[in-house]
Every structure is written in structure tokens, then in C-alpha cells.
């Protein structure tokens, strides 16, 4: 075990970028000159396996993008970061530029791509040891499937940010001309689809199919690796982006149909389903939730309480309360009894009791005044222990994030308790929403029954049980079916609510080409005043102004990358 750890540590330090490599041989000795040759690296089964493991390490935990608890949600109209000096604010204040970058994954993703290309080249003649009853060739094909999926994922991460990339599908020689122009968006889409299909042809079908053995003897050490359904999920998301207005300005219905077909292909596998407990989808060590069937693919799990210390209300053992949901997000949650938006006069919403009878996902995702967390009430009213202005970290909006936080986590005490928590990259609810959106855009009212069925599966999840999505009573006299535009609005709102804080809204608004409408305006919060014990008044107020211009639909390419490769060319407007 210690030897394997040494291998992994050394690989983490040295793997992949044309550098000399040092390592121990299998007998524990160093090679004569300290350098590891190709024959030694790929002739060692531990090195070969750990090379692939190291590629997985390129996947990012996305809970702290600024090193101080910032989620990408605070770069959209979902949230405000309580740290006013956080670097995430450059996404909102108009200073985003090639020399002021945030969440720049350019180098990391190309490092991952280079590693996958090297692995694909070398593994067929390596000393890889098969697992279970697999033959060597079967094992090679399986791990190549993992590499194809990972390469596709890294490629997509670049394309969704920068609009296109330089496609690299082989190991480049540093002596080559590396100042290359980017491929077109469609060429990138085609390559990512090809890599997804290559993965699908080689991988186990779903997460549970990685398990070797049954019952108490089951070996689950490979759970969490790439699968066919993970590759299908990536393909679904990619084609949804490709069909959306940002990349499909002519509204080509055929592209929407391809996106719908990709989502349906995953749904029809019948390998995933909605998990019964919405709050516990993201928590790995809740009883029964480990690798729950809604999660299609996620990062490694880290055992700590940092998500809680970063985001819990400030009165909870010195937590930092970083992610403060906006009033705009809170308003998106509909009324429970009527199933209608709060702006609908028939919804039953009361401004005097704004959190009563709301979609249960509001309480699962957001802490508002009077919420309970860890058996304590959250007091966000003016003068309350968690209220605005209590200290520098206190909420700026009158709300704290609840999603992702574990009740079992304990921090800043003499008996701390950590919680295993991944970053969930793909889950089944997204696929249902992808399908509904794409099918509505492709076929409109002709597919309304199928569209609503997909959305209502999510709304009617156990513990949520929202009324079915309808705009009127279908059995009523004079009933008029909702239009394609009306259904589009409801689907988009369903995505906003169901997938909040999961980095969907940041990109959804961009692919819908609605940035100037949604992001180029102030975000608001709620000021709560206690007039008598348990009696409150509510007043919305502007928290901060936001800036979004046409150039912000894509990320800027950092100036340091352009200095090395001018042929990349900067995205328009930067």
C-alpha cells in the first residue's frame, strides 16, 4: 500500500508534461540515473493504473473556486458572495478581462487531454493487470473507454467557456509548431460526440456495473468511474448547448431534436432514477445515499466539513456564510398548493408570509428567517444572530445557502465530524429537464404530453410533491393548452429551481442568450424587521449592481495563453 502511495504521489508531481520522471522500481530501488523510462513506466502495472487515476484527479471539486468558499452561483443572479473582496466579483462588476480572469481552466484541461492522449497511446502495450474475470484486451478496452470519456469531458469544459478550442487527439511533440488556431465550434462538437461514442462502446453501462461480486463480498472500489450513462449524460448536455440560441442562432429544430434524442437514449437505458430524498442527493455518507441512483457521475469524495464551514450561517461555530441566495432566486420557487409562480394572482402567495406554502425545494436549498439547521433556528431578522450586518461575513441578502450542507457535519469543536461529499457533475434530474427543453423546442405543442411528463416526474419526487405542471385545468370548459413559449418559461424556471447552485444557471442564461436581461441588473435581498416576538415585516432592497455585456457570453482567453499562442485569437470584445 505504501509503495502504491509513493507511485501515486510521484505521478501527481511528475506525470504527463514531457518532463523527466523519477520513481522507485517494483523492488523499491531507484533506476540508476533516477529517470523513469517509458518501458519502466508502462511495464509496471501500478504505474499504468495510477496514470489513469491521476487523469481523474483533473476533475475539479467546485465548492471553493476562489480558495475561500465561492461557488459559481455567486457569479450569476443566484447568489451574492459574503466576502466582498472575493475574486469571483470580477464576473459581476465589469472588470472581467484577459488579465483579470476567474475559473480559468485552460491549462488544467489541456494537461488532462495530454494525459489521456498519452494513456490511449501507451496502454495497449502496457503491463496493465486485468480485474475480475476480464482478459487483458477486455481490460484495455475498458480503461480506454474511461480515457475517451475524460477527454470528452475536458474538451467540453473548454468549449462551454471559450466557444471553441484547439482539438488535440494525439501526443504532440514540443518541437512541433504549437501556435495553432482554434477549431470551429461544430468541429469541437463532432469530436466530443465521437469521444463520447468511443467511451460508450467500451464502458460498463452504469455505476453499479462497476461493482465486482455481490452482497457483503462486493468490491465497490471502482464505483465512481466513467460509465456509458456518464458519457450519454455528457453527450446530452453538449448537444443541448449546441442546439441553444448561443450556438444555434438560426433555431435549427433538427439540432434540438438531436439533443432530445441524446437525453432520451439515456432515459431509455432505465439505469437511473430520481432519488427519494432531495436534500441527500449530494451527501455520500447518509444511510442509503452512497452512490444513489440519481447520481450519474461525480468527482472523488473528500472527507471534511469545509462546505459547511464556508457556507453555514455565521452563528454556527464560526462559519463564514459565503453563498447568499438572492431574492430573485427565492422568487423562482412556486407555491406548493397551487403549483403556480408567486407572480400569478391565483397562486396564493402572501407578501406578509413570503415563505409559507412554498415549493419544498426552497427549504431544502435555502435558509430563510426561521429555518432550522442542526436543530437551531436561523435568525436573519435585523438584530438576529445571523442577520445582515452582524459581522463582515453575515449574509448580504437575508438568506444563506442550505443545499450541499450536512446536518451531521461538526466543525470548530473538540469533537469534529467530517462528511464525505463529492461534486455531482451529472444527475438524472438534469437529463429529464434536458429532454423536456429540447423536445419542446423541436416539436412544440405536438409533444406537450411527453414534455410535461418529464418535468412532472421531477416536480412530484417524494418529499417535494409539487402539483403537476399545468397552466389551466385540462378538464375545464374552454381549456386552452399552453403554448410552446409558455412551456419554455416553465421548463426554464424548473431548471432554475431544481438545479440551483449546481453551476447550471451560470451557463443556462448564456446559452439562452439572456445575459443582458438576467445578469445586467441589480440583485436584491430581503430586509426583515421583527415588530413583536414572532411577528415580522419584509422589505426587498438592492444588494449590489451587476454588469453583463455581449462579450461576457464567453470567457476571455488569458493574456498569458495568447502571448504563447497568438493564433488562438481572443474572444470578441475582450
C-alpha positions as a printed Julia matrix, in Angstrom:
574×3 Matrix{Float64}:
   0.0     0.0     0.0
   2.82    2.4     0.89
   4.5     1.62   -2.4
   1.29    2.39   -4.3
   1.0     5.7    -2.46
   4.56    6.55   -3.47
   3.72    5.75   -7.06
   0.64    7.96   -6.93
   2.41   10.87   -5.25
   5.25   10.73   -7.74
   2.83   10.59  -10.63
   0.88   13.55   -9.27
   4.08   15.55   -9.23
   5.66   14.48  -12.5
   3.22   12.87  -14.9
   2.44   13.98  -18.4
   4.22   17.17  -19.45
   7.39   15.99  -21.17
   9.46   16.09  -18.01
  11.97   13.62  -16.64
  10.31   11.3   -14.16
  11.78    9.78  -11.02
  10.37    6.77   -9.23
  11.05    3.58   -7.38
  11.09    0.3    -9.25
   8.93   -2.57   -8.05
  11.72   -3.84   -5.79
  11.94   -0.44   -4.09
  15.18    0.67   -5.75
  15.74    3.69   -7.95
  16.74    3.42  -11.57
  20.48    4.11  -11.96
  20.12    7.74  -13.1
  16.86    8.44  -11.26
  14.88    8.81  -14.5
  11.97    6.53  -15.3
  11.97    5.26  -18.87
   8.85    4.61  -20.92
   9.47    0.89  -20.69
   9.69    1.05  -16.91
   6.63    3.27  -16.51
   4.3     1.27  -18.73
   5.88   -2.03  -17.74
   4.75   -1.5   -14.17
   1.07   -2.36  -13.57
   0.82    0.03  -10.63
   2.14    2.94  -12.68
  -0.23    2.17  -15.53
  -3.28    2.03  -13.28
  -2.23    5.1   -11.32
  -1.65    7.03  -14.53
  -5.37    6.68  -15.24
  -6.23    7.5   -11.63
  -4.22   10.68  -11.99
  -6.26   11.73  -15.03
  -9.38   11.54  -12.86
  -7.7    13.96  -10.45
  -8.06   16.65  -13.13
 -11.79   16.7   -12.35
 -12.46   19.65  -10.09
 -14.26   19.91   -6.79
 -16.27   23.1    -7.42
 -17.14   24.19   -3.88
 -14.41   26.83   -3.48
 -13.36   28.47   -6.72
 -11.58   31.41   -5.09
  -9.94   29.38   -2.32
 -12.38   30.9     0.2
 -15.68   29.13   -0.41
 -17.01   30.89   -3.52
 -19.42   28.92   -5.69
 -20.0    29.89   -9.32
 -23.59   30.64   -8.28
 -22.26   33.95   -6.9
 -21.18   34.85  -10.43
 -24.82   34.7   -11.54
 -28.15   36.03  -10.27
 -28.45   33.03   -7.92
 -26.28   34.42   -5.14
 -24.01   37.07   -3.68
 -20.73   36.14   -2.01
 -20.48   37.45    1.55
 -16.79   38.2     1.02
 -16.95   41.46   -0.9
 -13.25   41.12   -1.75
 -13.64   37.7    -3.39
 -12.16   37.4    -6.86
 -15.48   35.96   -8.05
 -16.82   39.52   -8.11
 -14.93   40.29  -11.32
 -17.64   38.22  -13.06
 -20.26   40.74  -11.88
 -18.64   44.17  -11.8
 -17.45   44.64  -15.37
 -13.73   44.07  -14.74
 -13.54   40.57  -16.26
 -10.72   40.67  -18.81
  -7.77   38.71  -20.25
  -5.62   39.96  -17.37
  -8.33   39.61  -14.71
  -9.53   36.06  -15.08
 -11.59   33.74  -12.91
 -12.18   29.98  -13.13
  -9.62   29.77  -15.92
  -9.26   26.03  -16.55
  -7.45   26.35  -19.88
  -4.1    24.91  -18.8
  -5.6    22.27  -16.49
  -7.93   20.88  -19.16
  -5.15   20.66  -21.75
  -2.97   18.9   -19.21
  -5.78   16.39  -18.74
  -6.15   16.0   -22.51
  -2.44   15.36  -22.93
  -2.54   12.71  -20.23
  -5.48   10.93  -21.87
  -3.76   11.01  -25.25
  -0.59    9.53  -23.77
  -2.58    6.87  -21.92
  -4.5     5.89  -25.08
  -1.2     5.57  -26.93
   0.64    3.52  -24.34
  -1.92    1.34  -22.56
  -2.37   -1.3   -25.36
   1.24   -2.43  -24.84
   1.41   -1.8   -21.08
   1.61   -4.2   -18.15
  -1.93   -3.37  -17.07
  -3.38   -6.14  -14.91
  -6.99   -7.19  -15.6
  -9.56   -7.08  -12.8
 -12.14   -9.73  -12.03
 -12.56  -12.22  -14.86
 -11.62   -9.77  -17.63
  -8.94  -10.62  -20.16
  -6.07   -8.21  -20.83
  -7.7    -6.98  -24.04
 -11.07   -6.51  -22.32
  -9.38   -4.51  -19.57
  -7.52   -2.37  -22.1
 -10.75   -1.56  -23.9
 -12.46   -0.71  -20.61
  -9.76    1.72  -19.46
  -9.59    3.25  -22.94
 -13.31    3.9   -22.57
 -12.6     5.79  -19.35
  -9.92    7.84  -21.1
 -12.21    8.69  -24.04
 -14.88    9.9   -21.61
 -12.42   12.0   -19.63
 -11.0    13.57  -22.79
 -14.52   14.41  -23.96
 -15.27   15.99  -20.58
 -12.12   18.13  -20.66
 -12.9    19.2   -24.23
 -16.44   20.22  -23.27
 -15.19   22.23  -20.29
 -13.08   24.28  -22.71
 -15.77   24.67  -25.36
 -18.53   25.8   -22.97
 -16.23   28.51  -21.62
 -14.35   29.71  -24.67
 -16.69   28.75  -27.5
 -14.13   26.58  -29.26
 -10.7    25.07  -28.72
  -7.69   23.59  -30.47
  -8.57   19.92  -30.83
  -5.68   17.7   -29.8
  -6.22   13.96  -30.2
  -2.62   12.77  -30.15
   0.52   13.37  -28.12
   2.18   16.49  -29.51
   5.92   16.85  -29.84
   7.21   20.07  -28.25
   9.32   20.59  -31.38
   6.14   20.97  -33.44
   4.53   24.33  -34.15
   2.13   24.65  -31.22
   0.81   28.1   -32.16
  -2.39   26.69  -33.63
  -5.75   28.31  -34.43
  -8.87   27.05  -32.72
 -11.17   24.6   -34.45
 -14.72   25.68  -35.21
 -17.47   25.13  -32.66
 -19.07   22.44  -34.83
 -15.76   20.61  -35.28
 -15.4    20.6   -31.5
 -18.94   19.25  -31.07
 -18.25   16.49  -33.58
 -15.06   15.43  -31.78
 -16.68   15.41  -28.34
 -19.56   13.3   -29.67
 -17.03   10.92  -31.21
 -15.17   10.59  -27.92
 -18.44   10.01  -26.06
 -19.44    7.3   -28.53
 -15.99    5.71  -28.22
 -16.47    5.64  -24.45
 -19.99    4.21  -24.7
 -18.72    1.34  -26.87
 -16.21    0.26  -24.2
 -17.53    1.06  -20.72
 -19.76   -0.72  -18.19
 -23.31    0.53  -18.56
 -23.8     2.36  -15.25
 -22.18    2.99  -11.87
 -23.44   -0.2   -10.25
 -21.99   -2.26  -13.12
 -18.5    -1.4   -11.89
 -19.15   -3.48   -8.76
 -17.37   -6.85   -8.72
 -19.1    -9.57   -6.72
 -22.34   -9.41   -4.76
 -23.64   -8.78   -1.27
 -21.17   -8.3     1.57
 -18.37   -9.6    -0.67
 -18.94   -6.96   -3.35
 -15.86   -4.92   -4.32
 -17.06   -1.34   -4.79
 -13.62    0.23   -5.01
 -14.18    1.24   -8.64
 -17.52    2.91   -8.13
 -17.49    6.47   -9.38
 -15.59    5.73  -12.58
 -16.81    6.63  -16.04
 -19.74    4.66  -17.45
 -21.87    4.51  -20.58
 -24.56    6.56  -18.87
 -21.99    9.21  -17.85
 -20.9     9.51  -21.48
 -24.56    9.69  -22.54
 -25.13   12.45  -19.98
 -22.19   14.44  -21.3
 -23.45   13.98  -24.84
 -26.9    15.16  -23.75
 -25.53   18.34  -22.17
 -23.23   19.04  -25.11
 -25.98   18.72  -27.72
 -28.36   20.81  -25.59
 -25.77   23.61  -25.64
 -25.2    23.13  -29.37
 -28.95   23.5   -30.03
 -29.4    26.58  -27.84
 -29.59   30.16  -29.17
 -25.99   30.98  -28.24
 -24.67   28.38  -30.68
 -27.77   27.86  -32.86
 -28.9    31.39  -33.78
 -30.98   30.12  -36.71
 -33.07   27.99  -34.31
 -32.47   24.83  -36.37
 -35.07   22.41  -34.99
 -33.0    19.42  -36.11
 -30.33   20.34  -33.57
 -32.94   20.45  -30.82
 -34.21   17.05  -31.91
 -30.69   15.61  -31.71
 -30.42   16.96  -28.18
 -33.78   15.42  -27.27
 -32.73   12.08  -28.76
 -29.48   12.1   -26.78
 -31.31   12.64  -23.49
 -33.94   10.03  -24.38
 -31.21    7.48  -25.13
 -30.05    7.75  -21.52
 -33.59    7.72  -20.12
 -34.4     4.58  -22.1
 -31.48    2.72  -20.53
 -33.59    2.67  -17.35
 -30.43    2.63  -15.23
 -31.03    5.81  -13.24
 -33.97    7.28  -11.36
 -34.84   10.21   -9.11
 -33.64    9.76   -5.54
 -36.39    9.94   -2.95
 -34.6    12.42   -0.67
 -33.78   15.64   -2.47
 -31.52   17.08    0.29
 -29.4    13.92    0.44
 -28.63   13.53   -3.25
 -25.31   15.29   -2.66
 -24.27   13.65    0.63
 -22.36   10.4     0.35
 -22.48    9.0     3.86
 -26.13    9.45    4.68
 -27.64    6.0     5.21
 -28.72    4.63    1.85
 -27.43    7.61   -0.14
 -23.96    6.39   -1.09
 -23.83    6.33   -4.89
 -27.57    6.87   -5.0
 -29.16    6.08   -8.32
 -29.82    9.69   -9.29
 -26.11   10.47   -9.47
 -24.74    9.59  -12.89
 -21.19   10.88  -12.41
 -19.39   12.78   -9.67
 -15.89   13.69   -8.54
 -13.96   11.87   -5.86
 -15.3    12.34   -2.35
 -13.4    14.35    0.22
 -13.95   13.72    3.91
 -14.22   17.14    5.57
 -16.64   19.85    6.69
 -15.31   22.75    4.61
 -18.51   23.2     2.6
 -20.35   23.68    5.89
 -17.75   25.99    7.45
 -17.72   28.06    4.26
 -21.5    28.37    3.9
 -23.39   27.79    7.15
 -24.89   30.84    8.9
 -22.4    32.86   10.91
 -23.73   31.88   14.35
 -22.9    28.22   13.7
 -19.46   27.75   15.26
 -17.74   30.48   13.32
 -18.99   29.56    9.83
 -18.41   32.06    7.03
 -21.86   32.18    5.39
 -20.3    32.69    1.97
 -23.11   31.89   -0.51
 -26.07   34.24   -0.01
 -29.04   33.43   -2.29
 -30.71   36.39   -3.98
 -34.34   37.41   -3.75
 -34.54   36.7    -7.48
 -33.77   33.03   -6.84
 -36.15   32.84   -3.87
 -38.94   34.29   -6.03
 -38.48   31.5    -8.57
 -39.85   28.88   -6.16
 -43.59   28.42   -6.78
 -46.45   27.94   -4.35
 -46.93   24.41   -3.06
 -50.74   24.25   -3.0
 -51.44   25.86   -6.35
 -48.27   24.96   -8.21
 -48.22   28.47   -9.66
 -45.5    31.16   -9.78
 -45.8    33.72   -6.99
 -46.42   36.43   -9.6
 -49.68   34.71  -10.58
 -52.59   36.41   -8.75
 -54.17   32.98   -8.29
 -51.04   31.47   -6.71
 -51.97   32.12   -3.07
 -48.74   33.98   -2.33
 -48.76   36.5     0.54
 -46.05   39.14    0.93
 -46.87   39.16    4.65
 -45.84   35.49    4.95
 -43.48   35.05    2.0
 -42.08   31.62    2.92
 -45.34   29.88    3.74
 -46.67   27.13    1.45
 -43.74   27.32   -0.95
 -42.19   24.59   -3.09
 -40.39   22.35   -0.53
 -37.2    22.71   -2.55
 -36.98   26.3    -1.26
 -36.36   25.0     2.27
 -34.11   22.21    1.01
 -31.91   24.68   -0.89
 -32.09   27.99    1.0
 -32.13   29.06    4.65
 -34.52   31.93    5.28
 -35.53   33.61    8.54
 -37.0    30.93   10.8
 -35.4    27.97    9.0
 -33.94   25.24   11.18
 -30.41   23.92   10.72
 -28.71   21.47   13.09
 -31.7    21.76   15.44
 -31.25   25.52   15.81
 -33.36   28.3    14.34
 -31.74   30.62   11.82
 -32.37   34.23   12.88
 -31.85   36.57    9.92
 -34.08   39.43   11.04
 -32.41   42.75   11.83
 -30.59   42.24   15.13
 -30.83   38.44   14.91
 -27.72   36.34   15.46
 -27.43   35.61   11.7
 -28.78   38.92   10.45
 -27.42   41.37    7.91
 -24.54   43.41    9.31
 -23.82   41.31   12.4
 -20.25   40.86   11.19
 -18.27   41.08    7.98
 -19.29   37.56    6.92
 -23.0    37.92    7.64
 -25.45   37.42    4.8
 -25.71   40.33    2.38
 -29.12   39.25    1.06
 -31.08   37.98    4.07
 -30.54   34.34    3.07
 -27.97   31.54    3.41
 -27.46   28.5     1.19
 -28.78   25.19    2.54
 -28.08   22.86   -0.37
 -24.98   20.62   -0.03
 -24.74   21.21    3.75
 -24.8    18.14    6.01
 -26.58   18.19    9.35
 -24.06   15.59   10.55
 -21.02   17.81    9.97
 -19.39   19.29   13.08
 -16.6    21.88   13.0
 -14.56   24.19   15.23
 -15.2    21.98   18.27
 -13.21   19.44   20.26
 -15.1    16.61   18.52
 -15.39   17.46   14.83
 -17.26   15.24   12.36
 -16.4    15.19    8.68
 -18.73   14.23    5.84
 -17.83   12.61    2.53
 -19.1    14.83   -0.23
 -18.43   14.79   -3.98
 -19.19   17.44   -6.55
 -22.06   15.92   -8.55
 -21.38   16.53  -12.24
 -24.35   14.75  -13.82
 -27.59   13.64  -12.22
 -30.77   12.19  -13.64
 -32.99   15.22  -12.97
 -30.87   17.26  -15.37
 -31.36   14.67  -18.11
 -35.14   14.79  -17.69
 -35.01   18.58  -17.94
 -32.68   18.43  -20.95
 -35.16   16.13  -22.66
 -38.17   18.32  -21.86
 -36.48   21.51  -23.05
 -35.09   20.04  -26.26
 -38.31   18.22  -27.16
 -40.4    21.35  -26.58
 -38.1    23.38  -28.83
 -38.04   20.67  -31.51
 -41.73   19.77  -31.63
 -43.66   22.31  -29.57
 -47.24   21.55  -28.58
 -47.22   18.32  -30.6
 -45.02   16.81  -27.88
 -46.61   18.57  -24.9
 -47.74   15.37  -23.16
 -44.25   13.89  -23.26
 -42.64   17.19  -22.26
 -44.89   17.65  -19.23
 -44.45   14.03  -18.19
 -40.68   14.51  -17.97
 -40.93   17.72  -15.95
 -43.61   16.38  -13.64
 -41.51   13.39  -12.65
 -39.16   15.91  -11.03
 -41.9    18.06   -9.51
 -43.59   15.04   -7.99
 -40.48   13.49   -6.45
 -41.16   12.03   -2.99
 -40.77   14.78   -0.42
 -41.34   17.52   -3.0
 -44.74   16.52   -4.4
 -45.45   19.72   -6.31
 -48.65   19.82   -8.38
 -48.28   18.7   -11.97
 -47.12   21.43  -14.31
 -50.21   22.89  -15.98
 -51.34   26.43  -16.71
 -55.05   25.61  -16.54
 -57.35   22.69  -15.73
 -57.37   20.44  -18.83
 -60.87   19.19  -17.97
 -62.34   22.68  -17.66
 -64.62   24.15  -20.3
 -62.74   26.39  -22.68
 -59.35   24.93  -21.7
 -56.55   26.2   -23.92
 -53.38   24.14  -23.96
 -50.23   26.07  -23.01
 -48.17   27.34  -25.89
 -44.61   26.36  -26.7
 -43.44   29.72  -25.29
 -45.36   29.23  -22.03
 -43.94   25.75  -21.55
 -40.45   27.07  -22.33
 -40.75   29.59  -19.49
 -41.91   26.94  -17.03
 -39.14   24.5   -18.02
 -36.52   27.2   -17.63
 -37.86   28.07  -14.21
 -37.89   24.39  -13.26
 -34.18   24.18  -14.16
 -33.52   27.3   -12.1
 -35.18   25.79   -9.02
 -34.19   22.14   -9.3
 -30.56   22.74  -10.27
 -29.8    25.86   -8.22
 -26.17   26.3    -7.08
 -25.04   23.41   -9.35
 -23.39   25.67  -11.97
 -26.3    25.26  -14.39
 -27.81   28.76  -14.18
 -24.47   30.47  -14.99
 -24.33   28.66  -18.33
 -28.06   28.28  -19.0
 -28.58   32.04  -19.15
 -25.65   32.31  -21.54
 -26.79   29.55  -23.89
 -30.3    31.06  -23.9
 -28.72   34.43  -24.87
 -30.48   36.15  -21.98
 -27.45   37.55  -20.17
 -28.31   41.18  -20.77
 -31.83   40.53  -19.45
 -30.99   38.47  -16.35
 -27.44   39.4   -15.35
 -27.14   43.08  -16.34
 -29.14   44.49  -13.46
 -29.03   44.74   -9.66
 -29.68   41.74   -7.46
 -31.87   42.14   -4.41
 -32.32   40.76   -0.92
 -34.83   40.82    1.91
 -34.64   43.07    4.96
 -36.63   41.54    7.82
 -37.74   43.54   10.84
 -39.18   41.98   13.97
 -42.03   44.18   15.21
 -43.06   41.82   18.03
 -41.93   38.33   19.08
 -42.51   36.12   16.04
 -44.03   38.97   14.0
 -42.02   40.3    11.06
 -42.2    42.75    8.2
 -40.44   42.19    4.9
 -38.86   44.72    2.57
 -36.82   44.0    -0.55
 -33.71   46.09   -1.16
 -30.91   46.34   -3.71
 -27.81   44.42   -2.63
 -25.45   45.24   -5.47
 -25.45   46.27   -9.12
 -24.3    43.83  -11.77
 -22.77   44.32  -15.23
 -23.12   41.99  -18.2
 -22.26   42.87  -21.79
 -22.25   40.89  -25.04
 -18.62   39.82  -24.64
 -19.44   38.05  -21.35
 -21.26   35.2   -23.07
 -17.81   33.62  -23.4
 -14.77   33.64  -21.14
 -11.74   35.7   -22.12
  -8.67   33.72  -23.06
  -5.97   34.74  -20.63
  -3.33   37.06  -21.99
  -0.59   34.68  -20.88
  -2.01   31.96  -23.18
  -2.32   34.42  -26.07
   1.28   35.51  -25.58
   2.35   31.91  -26.07
  -0.07   31.16  -28.93
  -1.36   34.28  -30.75
  -3.14   32.11  -33.34
  -5.77   31.29  -30.7
  -7.19   34.81  -31.1
  -9.13   36.5   -28.33
 -12.88   36.13  -27.96
 -14.74   39.12  -29.35
 -14.99   42.18  -27.15
 -12.09   41.49  -24.76
